[in-house]
């Protein structure tokens, strides 16, 4: 257990009923491993039936709370909820750039609270309209459909709402998580996230419960807590979405009206029910799974030339990936063709990295694609051809996206620091690898990848992965074939398998 938790500020209103605002934020942040420090913007008198009264705190008290925290308890992430006056907004607009300079990597989410679950207005339109000036200073904004209409003036049609959310992202630079719970016409709830990484869709079964008080507060504070734990923007969205869904499954009454969701401590994220996740470009992908692997990957070399590929196949390697990056088109085609023929000669699982069209043309056994390459690949054609597909993932969101595509295997990484390529994410570590394995390992073979050396094999085998992809430990060895034999022998002794 750590003796310190990452600090997350909650800047929000106080809910005397205990279901939303500061009260919901403290419970959610604590449940996901953070320490909640609070700045109260407004004191409300409310219960499960609705809002009775709300009174903003003075600007002096608002500023004093922030100053006290800044002097001693710097945040890793900030959740901003109900802002009760234009002056409060102006002060945050002044301070946020200074805080980002002072605390690099600071993550900020804005939940643009306008109306309580009961339907009562929590702020007036003049204050809410001022939020536009705050949006370019935050990383994520989380409107529900009514709040999106307030922010953008869009019409109440699904296609118009999506366009408006996308435009809001483009105009402000903030990612926009459009919550779908206010659309009762569907059996599922689809949250849509418009971010620099693309348009993501998170779909959960609709839960028929009246006890939804504080869902928006919970989602945004859970996102802040996940970001404070080092998860990237989309992983934090996936975690927050799952946390809210599980809380709603166990929601309970608190009075005569709308009750609240459960916000209990989460030590293992795989206990949460993660949404089905796709990007907009994946929607047309057909459902049949990709062909299964002929055998488990074991120690899986990743090489950058055909000569080494052949040497390793001759040494007995049953699964090898060819990663070619800098060849002209003619040489690229020739080497991929040769690699496919070598795979057939040695009856091995040879995967071609990235170049799916040439792999398809020459009848390759398999293709390995990164997340950025999935959108441009003809996945349906690869499915029809019986081509095996491996997909790289770097966290919960990408993992759930890959799982929906039903590939032949999923690569989980990067586990350790690696120098072989520039990575967009931080090393995942063994703890997260084990959680990812528990999330998908029963359904799909998995391969750990990234910075793996011989000393790591025992701990990786304990995580339950099907294989380990290795680059420099093999390619930079004095004798790559002997290095592969030694590593594979060690791996097989750990997992009780055969070469």
C-alpha positions in Angstrom: 0.0 0.0 0.0 1.3 3.5 -0.8 1.6 6.0 2.0 0.4 8.8 -0.2 -2.6 9.2 -2.6 -2.6 11.6 -5.6 -4.5 14.7 -4.8 -7.6 15.6 -6.8 -9.4 18.9 -6.3 -13.1 19.0 -6.6 -14.4 22.5 -7.3 -18.2 22.1 -7.0 -21.4 22.8 -5.0 -22.4 21.1 -1.7 -25.4 18.9 -1.9 -27.1 18.6 1.5 -28.8 15.4 0.3 -25.4 13.7 -0.2 -26.0 12.4 -3.7 -24.3 14.9 -5.9 -21.7 17.7 -6.0 -18.9 17.7 -3.5 -20.3 14.8 -1.6 -20.4 12.5 -4.7 -17.0 13.7 -5.7 -15.3 12.9 -2.4 -16.7 9.3 -2.5 -15.8 8.7 -6.1 -12.3 10.1 -5.9 -11.6 8.1 -2.8 -13.0 4.9 -4.3 -10.6 5.1 -7.2 -7.5 5.7 -5.1 -7.3 9.5 -4.9 -7.4 12.0 -2.1 -10.2 14.5 -2.5 -9.6 18.1 -1.6 -12.6 20.3 -1.9 -13.5 23.9 -2.9 -17.1 24.7 -2.3 -18.7 27.1 -4.8 -22.3 27.0 -3.6 -24.2 25.7 -0.6 -27.5 24.1 -1.7 -30.4 22.9 0.3 -31.8 19.9 -1.5 -33.1 16.4 -1.0 -34.2 13.5 -3.2 -37.3 15.5 -4.3 -35.4 18.5 -5.6 -33.7 21.8 -4.9 -35.0 24.1 -2.2 -32.3 26.8 -2.2 -28.8 27.5 -3.4 -26.5 30.3 -2.2 -23.1 31.0 -3.8 -20.1 31.4 -1.5 -18.4 34.8 -1.6 -15.6 35.3 -4.1 -13.3 35.9 -1.1 -14.1 32.5 0.4 -13.8 30.8 -3.0 -10.4 32.3 -3.6 -9.2 31.5 -0.1 -10.1 27.8 -0.4 -8.1 27.6 -3.7 -5.1 29.5 -2.2 -5.0 27.3 0.8 -4.9 24.2 -1.3 -2.4 25.6 -3.7 0.0 26.4 -0.9 0.1 22.9 0.5 -1.8 20.3 -1.5 -1.0 20.7 -5.2 -3.4 18.6 -7.4 -2.6 16.0 -10.1 -6.1 16.5 -11.5 -9.0 19.0 -11.0 -12.7 18.3 -11.4 -14.8 21.5 -11.9 -18.6 21.1 -11.3 -21.1 23.7 -10.4 -19.8 27.3 -10.7 -22.2 29.7 -9.1 -21.1 33.1 -10.4 -19.3 34.8 -13.3 -16.7 36.0 -10.9 -15.8 32.4 -10.0 -15.4 31.6 -13.6 -13.3 34.6 -14.2 -11.0 33.7 -11.4 -10.5 30.1 -12.7 -9.8 31.5 -16.2 -7.1 33.6 -14.6 -5.6 30.8 -12.5 -5.7 27.7 -14.7 -2.9 28.7 -17.1 -0.8 29.6 -14.0 -1.6 26.2 -12.4 -0.6 24.3 -15.5 2.7 26.1 -15.6 3.2 25.4 -11.9 2.1 21.7 -12.0 3.0 20.2 -15.4 0.7 17.4 -16.5 -2.3 18.7 -14.6 -5.5 17.2 -15.9 -8.8 19.2 -15.8 -12.4 18.2 -16.4 -15.4 20.4 -16.5 -18.9 19.0 -15.8 -21.1 21.9 -17.0 -23.8 21.6 -14.4 -26.9 23.5 -15.3 -29.9 21.5 -14.0 -30.1 19.0 -11.2 -31.5 15.5 -11.8 -34.8 16.7 -10.4 -35.0 19.3 -13.2 -34.3 22.3 -10.9 -32.0 25.0 -12.3 -28.8 25.2 -10.3 -27.4 28.3 -12.1 -28.7 31.0 -14.4 -28.1 31.2 -18.1 -25.7 34.2 -17.8 -23.4 32.1 -15.6 -23.7 29.0 -17.7 -23.0 31.0 -20.9 -19.7 32.2 -19.4 -18.5 28.6 -19.3 -17.6 29.0 -23.0 -14.6 31.1 -22.0 -13.4 28.3 -19.7 -13.7 25.5 -22.2 -10.3 26.1 -24.0 -8.6 25.7 -20.6 -9.8 22.2 -19.8 -8.9 18.8 -21.1 -12.4 17.3 -21.1 -16.0 18.7 -20.8 -18.8 16.2 -20.0 -22.2 17.6 -21.0 -25.4 15.6 -21.1 -27.9 16.3 -23.9 -29.7 19.2 -22.2 -26.4 20.8 -21.2 -25.1 20.4 -24.8 -28.2 22.3 -26.0 -27.5 25.0 -23.5 -23.9 25.2 -24.5 -24.4 25.1 -28.3 -28.0 25.9 -29.1 -28.2 22.7 -31.2 -31.5 21.1 -32.1 -32.7 18.0 -30.3 -31.8 15.5 -33.0 -29.2 12.8 -32.6 -27.3 13.7 -35.7 -27.4 17.4 -34.9 -26.2 16.7 -31.4 -23.2 14.7 -32.6 -22.2 17.4 -35.0 -22.6 20.0 -32.3 -20.4 18.0 -29.9 -17.7 17.5 -32.5 -17.7 21.2 -33.4 -17.5 22.1 -29.7 -14.3 19.9 -29.5 -12.9 21.5 -32.7 -13.7 25.1 -31.6 -12.3 24.8 -28.0 -9.7 22.1 -28.2 -11.2 20.3 -25.2 -12.3 16.7 -25.6 -16.1 16.4 -25.4 -17.7 13.4 -23.7 -21.4 13.6 -24.7 -23.4 11.5 -22.2 -26.2 9.5 -23.7 -28.3 8.7 -20.7 -31.0 11.4 -21.4 -32.1 9.6 -24.6 -34.7 7.1 -23.4 -35.5 5.8 -26.9 -32.8 3.1 -27.0 -32.1 -0.1 -25.0 -28.5 0.9 -24.6 -26.8 4.0 -23.5 -24.1 5.3 -25.8 -21.6 7.9 -24.6 -19.6 9.6 -27.4 -16.2 11.1 -26.9 -14.8 13.5 -29.4 -11.0 13.8 -28.8 -7.8 14.4 -30.7 -7.5 10.6 -30.9 -10.8 10.4 -32.8 -14.5 9.8 -32.2 -15.0 7.0 -29.6 -18.3 5.4 -28.7 -18.9 3.6 -25.4 -22.0 1.5 -25.2 -23.6 0.0 -22.0 -27.0 -1.7 -21.5 -29.5 0.8 -20.2 -30.3 0.3 -16.5 -33.9 1.0 -15.6 -33.5 2.7 -12.2 -34.9 6.0 -11.0 -31.9 6.4 -8.6 -29.6 8.5 -10.8 -28.9 11.5 -8.6 -25.3 12.6 -9.1 -24.3 10.5 -12.1 -22.7 13.4 -13.9 -20.7 14.5 -10.8 -19.6 10.9 -10.3 -18.5 10.4 -14.0 -16.4 13.6 -14.0 -14.7 13.1 -10.6 -14.0 9.4 -11.5 -12.3 10.6 -14.6 -10.2 13.0 -12.6 -9.3 10.3 -10.2 -8.3 7.9 -13.0 -6.2 10.6 -14.7 -4.5 11.2 -11.3 -3.5 7.5 -11.3 -1.7 8.0 -14.6 -4.3 6.8 -17.1 -4.6 8.7 -20.3 -7.7 10.6 -21.4 -9.6 7.8 -23.1 -8.6 5.1 -20.5 -9.9 7.5 -17.8 -13.1 7.9 -19.8 -13.5 4.1 -20.0 -12.8 3.7 -16.2 -15.2 6.5 -15.3 -17.9 5.1 -17.6 -17.5 1.6 -16.0 -17.5 3.1 -12.4 -20.8 4.9 -13.1 -22.5 1.9 -14.7 -21.6 -0.4 -11.8 -22.8 2.2 -9.3 -26.1 2.5 -11.1 -26.5 -1.3 -11.0 -26.6 -1.0 -7.2 -28.3 2.3 -6.9 -30.5 2.8 -3.8 -33.3 5.1 -2.6 -32.4 7.9 -0.2 -35.8 9.5 0.3 -39.1 9.8 -1.6 -37.5 10.8 -4.9 -34.5 10.0 -6.9 -31.9 8.1 -5.0 -28.2 7.8 -5.7 -25.6 5.3 -7.1 -23.2 3.3 -5.0 -19.6 4.6 -4.9 -17.5 2.0 -3.3 -13.7 1.4 -3.2 -12.3 -0.3 -6.3 -9.1 -2.1 -5.8 -9.2 -4.1 -9.0 -10.6 -2.3 -12.0 -11.5 -5.6 -13.7 -14.4 -5.9 -11.2 -16.0 -3.1 -13.1 -18.3 -3.7 -16.2 -16.4 -2.0 -19.1 -18.4 -0.7 -22.0 -18.2 -2.0 -25.5 -15.9 0.6 -27.2 -15.5 1.4 -30.9 -14.2 4.3 -32.9 -16.5 5.8 -35.5 -14.3 4.2 -38.2 -15.0 0.7 -36.8 -18.8 0.8 -37.0 -19.0 -1.0 -40.4 -16.7 -3.8 -39.3 -18.5 -7.2 -39.6 -18.9 -9.4 -36.5 -17.3 -12.7 -37.5 -14.1 -13.3 -35.5 -10.8 -13.5 -37.2 -9.2 -16.9 -37.8 -7.7 -18.5 -34.7 -4.0 -19.0 -34.2 -2.6 -22.4 -35.1 -0.7 -22.5 -31.8 0.1 -20.2 -28.9 2.8 -17.6 -29.6 5.3 -18.4 -26.9 8.4 -16.3 -27.3 7.5 -14.1 -30.3 10.5 -12.4 -32.1 9.9 -9.1 -33.8 12.5 -8.5 -36.6 13.2 -5.9 -39.2 14.7 -8.0 -42.1 13.9 -11.2 -43.9 17.4 -12.7 -43.5 17.0 -12.7 -39.7 13.4 -13.9 -40.1 14.6 -16.9 -42.0 17.4 -17.7 -39.5 14.9 -17.7 -36.6 12.4 -19.9 -38.5 15.2 -22.3 -39.2 16.0 -22.3 -35.5 12.4 -23.4 -34.7 10.6 -20.2 -34.0 6.9 -20.8 -34.6 5.7 -17.2 -34.5 7.6 -14.2 -35.9 6.6 -10.7 -36.8 8.3 -8.8 -39.7 8.4 -5.1 -39.1 9.6 -3.2 -42.2 9.5 0.6 -42.0 11.9 2.3 -44.4 11.9 0.4 -47.7 10.7 1.6 -51.1 7.6 0.0 -52.5 9.3 -2.5 -54.8 11.7 -3.8 -52.1 8.9 -3.8 -49.6 6.7 -6.0 -51.8 9.6 -8.4 -52.5 10.5 -8.8 -48.9 6.9 -9.4 -47.7 6.4 -11.9 -50.5 9.6 -13.7 -49.4 8.5 -13.6 -45.8 5.1 -15.2 -46.7 6.9 -18.0 -48.6 9.3 -18.6 -45.7 6.3 -18.9 -43.3 4.7 -21.5 -45.6 8.0 -23.4 -46.0 8.5 -23.6 -42.2 4.8 -23.9 -41.4 5.2 -21.0 -39.0 2.9 -18.1 -38.0 4.5 -15.2 -39.8 2.8 -11.8 -39.1 3.4 -8.8 -41.3 3.4 -5.5 -39.4 1.2 -2.7 -40.8 1.4 -3.5 -44.5 -1.9 -5.3 -44.7 -2.6 -4.8 -48.4 0.6 -6.5 -49.5 0.1 -9.2 -46.9 -3.3 -9.8 -48.2 -2.0 -9.8 -51.8 0.6 -12.4 -51.1 -1.6 -14.6 -48.8 0.2 -13.9 -45.5 -0.6 -16.0 -42.5 -1.2 -12.9 -40.4 -1.1 -9.1 -40.1 -0.3 -7.1 -37.0 -1.8 -3.6 -36.8 -1.4 -0.7 -34.4 -4.4 1.3 -33.3 -3.6 4.1 -35.8 -3.5 1.6 -38.6 -6.9 0.0 -38.0 -9.0 2.8 -39.5 -7.3 2.5 -42.9 -7.2 -1.3 -43.1 -9.8 -3.4 -44.9 -10.6 -5.6 -42.0 -13.5 -7.3 -43.7 -11.3 -8.4 -46.6 -8.7 -9.8 -44.1 -11.5 -11.7 -42.3 -12.8 -13.2 -45.6 -9.3 -14.3 -46.6 -8.8 -16.1 -43.3 -5.8 -13.8 -42.4 -5.0 -13.8 -38.7 -5.0 -10.4 -37.0 -3.0 -9.2 -34.1 -3.8 -5.7 -32.6 -1.6 -3.6 -30.4 -3.2 -2.0 -27.3 -2.0 0.4 -24.6 -4.8 0.5 -22.1 -8.5 -0.1 -21.3 -10.1 1.9 -24.1 -7.9 0.4 -26.9 -8.2 -3.1 -25.3 -12.0 -3.0 -25.4 -11.9 -1.6 -28.9 -9.7 -4.5 -30.0 -11.9 -7.0 -28.2 -14.9 -5.8 -30.2 -13.0 -6.5 -33.4 -12.5 -10.1 -32.4 -8.9 -10.5 -33.5 -6.7 -13.6 -33.4 -4.6 -12.2 -30.6 -4.2 -8.9 -28.7 -0.9 -7.4 -27.8 -0.8 -5.8 -24.3 1.8 -3.1 -23.7 4.1 -1.5 -23.6 4.8 -3.3 -20.3 8.3 -1.8 -19.6 10.2 1.2 -21.0 11.3 0.6 -24.6 13.8 2.3 -26.9 12.6 0.6 -30.1 9.9 3.2 -30.9 8.4 6.3 -29.5 5.3 5.4 -27.5 2.2 7.6 -26.9 1.6 6.1 -23.5 3.5 5.4 -20.3 4.8 1.9 -19.5 1.8 -0.1 -18.2 3.7 -2.2 -15.6 2.9 -5.7 -14.4 0.0 -4.7 -12.2 -2.0 -3.3 -15.2 -0.9 -6.1 -17.5 -2.4 -8.6 -15.0 -5.7 -6.6 -15.0 -5.8 -6.4 -18.8 -5.2 -10.2 -19.0 -8.0 -10.9 -16.6 -10.3 -8.7 -18.7 -9.7 -10.4 -22.0 -7.5 -13.5 -21.5 -10.4 -16.0 -21.4 -11.7 -14.8 -24.7 -8.6 -14.1 -26.8 -4.9 -15.0 -26.8 -2.7 -12.2 -25.5 0.9 -11.2 -26.0 2.9 -9.0 -23.7 5.1 -6.5 -25.5 7.5 -3.7 -24.8 11.0 -3.7 -23.2 10.9 -7.4 -22.3 14.1 -9.1 -21.2 14.9 -12.6 -19.9 14.7 -11.4 -16.3 11.0 -10.4 -16.9 9.7 -13.8 -18.1 8.8 -15.3 -14.8 6.7 -12.4 -13.7 5.1 -12.1 -17.2 4.2 -15.8 -17.1 2.6 -15.3 -13.7 0.3 -12.7 -15.4 -1.1 -15.4 -17.6 -0.3 -14.1 -21.0 -0.1 -16.5 -24.0 3.2 -15.2 -25.2 5.9 -12.5 -25.1 7.0 -10.3 -28.0 10.7 -9.6 -27.8 12.8 -7.3 -30.0 16.3 -6.3 -28.9 16.7 -9.2 -26.5 16.9 -11.4 -29.6 17.9 -9.1 -32.5 20.8 -7.6 -30.7 22.1 -10.8 -29.2 25.4 -12.2 -30.4 23.5 -15.2 -31.8 19.8 -14.4 -32.3 18.9 -18.1 -32.9 20.5 -19.2 -29.7 19.0 -16.3 -27.8 15.6 -17.3 -29.0 16.2 -21.0 -28.1 17.3 -20.0 -24.6 14.4 -17.6 -24.0 11.8 -20.0 -25.5 13.1 -22.8 -23.3 12.9 -20.6 -20.2 9.4 -19.5 -21.2 8.1 -23.0 -21.9 9.5 -24.2 -18.5 7.5 -21.5 -16.8 4.2 -22.0 -18.6 4.5 -25.8 -19.0 4.1 -25.7 -22.7 6.0 -27.0 -25.7 8.1 -25.2 -28.3 
